């Protein structure tokens, strides 16, 4: 799990069936000083995070596949909460 800032969203004309209807957000990991770290990643959003929201992102692939109810889903990351 890591802290990230939502920097955009992903749109796909074709996707894995397990991801249909899911809101996919582009999340940039940040350090303690809120500076970007590494490359951004895509995460499923269940909490309604908006652009520039600070969020907790989980990298638990098993948990992400459980959320979409499909053990063969390619998703690995999901937003676990929004930081106030």
CORMOUR-V137084 format. One record per run of one state. SS is the DSSP state (A for helix, B for strand, O for the rest). FROM is the first residue (numbers start at 0). TO is the last residue. Records with the same first field share a line. If there is no record, write none. Layout:
# CORMOUR-V137084
SS: FROM-TO, FROM-TO
This chain:
# CORMOUR-V137084
O: 0-0, 10-15, 19-21, 30-34, 36-39, 45-52, 58-59, 67-76, 82-83
B: 1-9, 22-29, 35-35, 40-44, 53-57, 77-81
A: 16-18, 60-66
